[in-house]
Amino acid sequence: MRRAACALVMAGLVALGFAVGARGEAGDVAGEVRQAVEELLAGNPGGPGDVHEALRRVLDVTVGLGREAGLPAPAQAKLDAASAQARRLSPLDERSRAAVAEAYAAVSGGRAFAFPPEVGSIEQAKAYGRAQVDRSLAAVAAGRPQEAARELLGFVLLVVTPMEAKP
């Protein structure tokens, strides 16, 4: 199970790397996300620590998007708590995943994250994650940071939530 979760994390981060491509400049959201992914994908990643750090950096970007969006204090506090939890524990830890899920609900008008039913394989997860990142970067470019934060949180949840086996 842990091996499958790591494979999904790697697949998601590869998808994120391809999705951000050459769209951002240093200092912008796309650039920050790309930098996190490039560190992970530079040659051979150093193992789970690199994966964890890349996920933490995506969460840090999301926290910044929440601040830019001017989220209400309780929603921003949930974003901050999710990022802090991922720093204290593994981002793959259930408590970290739960904190990210709470933050997702806070920026989604109370709507809980649901693993996409159409995703049943690593390839489908990569495509879905790529689309999430594309939507997030498009929202950033259009000046909709709350939407961008929601999409990035959804991406992190897609990566850290175990995929159910399809019969």
C-alpha positions as CSV (number, residue, x, y, z in Angstrom):
1,M,0.0,0.0,0.0
2,R,2.8,2.4,0.9
3,R,4.5,1.6,-2.4
4,A,1.3,2.4,-4.3
5,A,1.0,5.7,-2.4
6,C,4.6,6.6,-3.2
7,A,4.0,5.7,-6.9
8,L,1.0,7.9,-6.9
9,V,2.9,10.7,-5.3
10,M,5.7,10.4,-7.9
11,A,3.1,10.2,-10.7
12,G,1.4,13.3,-9.5
13,L,4.6,15.2,-9.2
14,V,5.7,14.2,-12.6
15,A,2.3,15.4,-13.9
16,L,2.8,18.6,-12.0
17,G,6.2,19.1,-13.6
18,F,4.9,18.6,-17.1
19,A,1.9,20.8,-16.4
20,V,3.8,23.8,-15.2
21,G,6.3,23.6,-18.1
22,A,7.8,27.0,-18.9
23,R,4.8,29.2,-17.9
24,G,6.1,31.0,-14.9
25,E,8.8,33.4,-14.1
26,A,10.9,33.1,-10.9
27,G,9.0,34.5,-8.0
28,D,5.5,33.7,-9.3
29,V,3.4,30.8,-8.3
30,A,4.1,28.7,-11.4
31,G,7.8,29.3,-10.9
32,E,7.7,28.3,-7.2
33,V,5.8,25.1,-8.0
34,R,8.1,24.3,-10.9
35,Q,11.2,24.8,-8.7
36,A,9.8,22.3,-6.1
37,V,9.1,19.8,-8.8
38,E,12.5,20.3,-10.5
39,E,14.3,19.6,-7.2
40,L,12.4,16.4,-7.0
41,L,12.9,15.4,-10.6
42,A,16.6,16.5,-10.9
43,G,18.2,13.2,-11.8
44,N,17.3,10.5,-9.3
45,P,15.3,11.8,-6.4
46,G,16.8,11.1,-3.0
47,G,13.8,9.1,-1.9
48,P,10.7,9.8,0.1
49,G,12.3,12.9,1.7
50,D,12.4,14.6,-1.6
51,V,8.8,13.7,-2.3
52,H,7.7,15.0,1.0
53,E,9.6,18.2,0.6
54,A,8.0,18.8,-2.8
55,L,4.6,18.3,-1.4
56,R,5.4,20.6,1.5
57,R,6.5,23.3,-0.9
58,V,3.3,23.0,-3.0
59,L,1.3,23.4,0.3
60,D,3.4,26.5,1.1
61,V,2.5,28.0,-2.3
62,T,-1.1,27.3,-1.4
63,V,-0.8,29.1,1.9
64,G,0.5,32.1,0.0
65,L,-2.4,31.9,-2.4
66,G,-4.8,31.9,0.5
67,R,-3.2,35.1,1.9
68,E,-3.4,36.7,-1.6
69,A,-7.1,35.8,-1.8
70,G,-7.8,37.4,1.6
71,L,-9.5,34.3,2.9
72,P,-11.4,34.7,6.2
73,A,-9.2,34.0,9.2
74,P,-10.6,30.6,10.0
75,A,-10.0,29.3,6.4
76,Q,-6.4,30.8,6.4
77,A,-5.8,29.1,9.8
78,K,-6.8,25.8,8.3
79,L,-4.3,26.3,5.4
80,D,-1.6,27.3,7.8
81,A,-2.4,24.2,10.0
82,A,-2.3,21.9,7.0
83,S,1.1,23.2,6.0
84,A,2.5,23.0,9.5
85,Q,1.2,19.5,10.0
86,A,2.9,18.4,6.7
87,R,6.1,19.9,8.0
88,R,5.9,18.1,11.4
89,L,4.8,14.8,9.9
90,S,5.1,13.1,6.6
91,P,2.6,14.7,4.1
92,L,1.5,11.1,3.6
93,D,0.5,10.7,7.2
94,E,-3.2,10.4,7.8
95,R,-3.2,13.4,10.2
96,S,-1.6,15.5,7.5
97,R,-4.0,14.3,4.9
98,A,-6.9,15.1,7.2
99,A,-5.5,18.6,7.8
100,V,-5.3,19.2,4.0
101,A,-8.8,17.9,3.6
102,E,-10.1,20.4,6.3
103,A,-8.3,23.2,4.4
104,Y,-9.8,22.1,1.1
105,A,-13.3,22.2,2.7
106,A,-12.5,25.7,4.1
107,V,-11.6,27.1,0.7
108,S,-14.4,25.2,-1.1
109,G,-17.3,26.6,0.7
110,G,-17.6,23.5,3.0
111,R,-17.5,21.0,0.2
112,A,-15.4,18.0,1.1
113,F,-12.8,16.5,-1.2
114,A,-13.9,13.4,-3.0
115,F,-11.5,11.2,-4.9
116,P,-12.5,11.5,-8.5
117,P,-14.4,8.4,-9.4
118,E,-13.0,8.4,-13.0
119,V,-9.5,8.0,-11.7
120,G,-8.6,4.3,-11.4
121,S,-5.0,4.1,-12.6
122,I,-1.8,5.9,-12.2
123,E,-2.1,7.2,-15.8
124,Q,-5.6,8.6,-15.1
125,A,-4.3,10.1,-11.9
126,K,-1.5,11.8,-13.8
127,A,-3.9,13.2,-16.4
128,Y,-6.4,14.4,-13.7
129,G,-3.6,16.0,-11.7
130,R,-2.2,17.7,-14.7
131,A,-5.6,19.2,-15.4
132,Q,-5.8,20.4,-11.8
133,V,-2.5,22.1,-12.0
134,D,-3.5,23.7,-15.3
135,R,-6.7,25.0,-13.8
136,S,-4.7,26.3,-10.8
137,L,-2.2,28.2,-12.9
138,A,-5.0,29.5,-15.1
139,A,-6.8,30.8,-12.0
140,V,-3.6,32.5,-10.8
141,A,-3.2,34.2,-14.2
142,A,-6.8,35.3,-14.1
143,G,-6.4,36.8,-10.6
144,R,-8.5,34.1,-8.8
145,P,-6.1,33.0,-6.0
146,Q,-8.8,31.2,-3.9
147,E,-9.7,29.0,-6.9
148,A,-6.0,28.4,-7.5
149,A,-5.5,27.4,-3.9
150,R,-8.5,25.0,-4.0
151,E,-7.1,23.3,-7.1
152,L,-3.6,22.9,-5.6
153,L,-5.1,21.5,-2.4
154,G,-7.2,19.1,-4.5
155,F,-4.0,18.1,-6.3
156,V,-2.2,17.4,-3.0
157,L,-5.2,15.3,-1.8
158,L,-5.2,13.4,-5.1
159,V,-1.6,12.5,-4.5
160,V,-1.8,11.6,-0.8
161,T,-5.2,9.8,-0.9
162,P,-4.8,6.1,-1.5
163,M,-6.5,5.0,-4.7
164,E,-9.2,2.4,-4.3
165,A,-8.7,-0.7,-6.4
166,K,-11.3,-1.0,-9.2
167,P,-12.9,-4.4,-9.7
